[in-house]
Amino acid sequence: MSEDGHSEAERTAEENLAYCVDAVRNAYVSIVRFLTMRKPDLSPHAALTHGDIQGDASGYLHDAAMRRAVIEMGGKGSVEVLETLAALRLAAKQIHDHMERFAESHGLSDSRLRVLTRLYHSPSRRLPLGVLAEGLNVTPRTMTDIVDVLERDGLVRRVPDPADRRSVLALISDAGLERINAMSRDALTKQAAVAKGFTADQLVQLRHLCLLLVRNLSGDAEGS
């Protein structure tokens, strides 16, 4: 049992599922940037619906409306790819909405919760703002704004980087640690519901496939 009252199994399950959530989100962001050169709209007002989700002859789910639309557009040869991207987009949007509601119920935004979580799990409870920005896929200016709010609320402190005087680190405060600890068991319950029906092997495969997609898209973008 760890200091915050969580067993190692609980902590591992929470971290693995959170990693999968981030992997889906990052894969979707990479896809949209690669295809449109724009950031995706993950805001709550963004309309995103699915059509007719059914099981095929092998028991795998697919969106029948999307499949019909792809075939009608003459994309029969690419139906698997396009259907998969559409499913990933839907999953990423719903994950984002779920995380926003959860964070708001604890007085945070999704982005502020993700910053606190990354600081909480870092070995020294602190990270450079640039590293946080890269990890959350936001601009340095956006990260500065996020940390400003966290610092105002007493959840984070800015401290100098002893290894680089030009760099500033974000350090999670005692109040920030208490906030994350208070949220952890609630988060574990809700994240477990998200993965209902998944085996441990399927979660590993989901993470692997999302990150493989990110790597493929990143390689294509670098080569273009």
N, C-alpha and C positions, 0 to 999 in steps of 0.2 A: 504494500500500500504506500503510495507516494504522500508527500507532505500535504497536498491539496485534497486528500481523501479518495483519490481515484486509484483503482487497481491498474496494473500494467496492461491488462487485457482491454480495459475500458479506454485507457489513453491511446493504445495502439489502434483500436477500432475507430476512435474519433479522428485520429490523425490520418489514417488511411482513407476514410471516407471524405474528409475535408480535402485531401490531396486529389481524390477523384473529381470532386466538385470543381476545384481549381483547374484540373486538366480539361474538363469539358468546357469550362468558360474560356480558357486560353486557346483551346482548339477552335472554338467558334470565332473568337476575335481574330485569330490568324487567318481563318477562311475568309471572313468579310474583308479584311484589309487586303488580302491577296487578290480577291476577285473585284473589289470596288475601289481600292485605295482610300477607303474611308473607314472611320471607326464605326462599329455597330451601335445601333440605338437599343440600349438595354433598359431604358427608363420605363417606369410603370405604365406610362401612357401609350407606349408603342404597341400597336395592334399586332397580335400574333395568334393565330388560331390553327387548329388542325382540322383535317377533313373527316374521313371515315376510317378510323383505325381498326384493322381486322387482322386475324391470323391467317397465314397462308397454309398451303398443304403440308408444309414442314413444321408448322406451329410457330413460325416467326412473325412478329407483328410488322405491319406496313400500313402506310396511309394510302388507302385505295384511291382517294380523290387526287392525291399528288401523282400516283402512278398513272392514272388516266391522263392527267394534264401533261406529263412528260411525254407519254406516247403520242398524244395528239399534236404536240409540238415537233414531232419527228425525232425525238431524242431516245428512241427505244434502246439503242446501244449503250446509252449512258444512264439508264434508269436507276441502276443500283447506286451509282455515285451521287446522282442528284437527289434521290430519296434519302440517302444517308445524310447528306448535308442538310436537307430540310429537317430531318429528325433531330440532328445535332443542334440546329438553330432553335427548334422548339424546346428541347431539353435545357439549353443554356438560358433561354429567356425565363422559363419557369423556375429554374434554380435561382436565378437572380431575384425574381419576385419573392420566392420563398425566403431567401436570405435577407432581403430588405425588410420583410414583415417581422422576421425574427429579431433582427437588429433593432428595429424601431420599438419593439416591445420592451427592449432593455435600454432605451434612451440613446441609441447609436444609429448611424447609417451603416449600410453594407460596407462602404469603403473604410470607415473608421474602425469597424469591427475587424476587418481584414488586417489593418495595420496593427491593431492591438494584439491580434492572434499571432502575427509574424514576430512581433517583439517578444511576446510571451514564450514562444518556442525557440527563440534564438538563445544560444548558450549564455551570453552575457546580458540578455534582456534588452539589448540595444543594437541598432543598426544605422548605417548612414542613410540619409534621406534619399540619396540617389539609388541605393540598393532597394529601398522600399518602393520607390517609383517604378523601377524596372520590374520588380516582382508583381506589382499590381497593374502593370501595363498602362501607367498614366504618365503625364508629363511631370517634370520636376516642379513646375509651378503649381500644378494640381496637388501634388504631394505636400508642398509647403502649406497650402490652404487647409488640407486635411489635418496636418500636424498642428497648425495654428489653433484649430477648434479643439483638438484633443488636449493641447496644452492649456487652453483657456478653461477647460472643464477639469483640469487637474489630473488627467489620466496619463499624460506623457510629459516628460521634461526634455528640453534640449540641453545637451552637454557637449563639451569640446571633445574632439577625437584626439587621444594622446599620441596616435601614430601619424596624424596629419593635421596641423594647426588650421589648415584651410577648410577642413571638413567638419561638419556638425552631425552629431549622432542624436537619434531619438531614443530615449530611455523610458521604458514603461515605469510608471510610478507605483507606489504601494496601493493607491486608490485604483489604478488601472489593473493591477494584479487581482485585487479583490473583485473588481467588476467581471473579469474573465472567469475567475474561480466560481463566482455566483452563477454565471451563464453556462458553465461547462456541462452540468448534468442535464439541464434543459436542452442544450444543443445535442448531446448524445442521443437523447430520446427522439428528437425531431429528425436528426440525420439518419438514425436507424430506420425511421419510417420511410425516408426517401429511398433507401436501399432495400425496401421490402421485396422479398422474392429473389434477391441476388445471393449467390454463393460467394465465398471468399475468392474462389478462382475467377468468377465472372467479374468481380470488382478489379482484380489484378489485370484481367484482359481489357476491361474498359479503360483503365488508366493507361495501359500500354498502347492501345490503339489510338487513343486521343493524342498521346504524346508523339506517336509515330506520325500521325497526321500533321501535327505542329511541325515536326522536323522536316517532313516532306515539303510543306508549304514554305517554311523558312528557307530551305535550300533553293526552291524555285525562285523566291523573291530575291535572294542574294545573287542568283545567276542571271536575273533579268536586267 
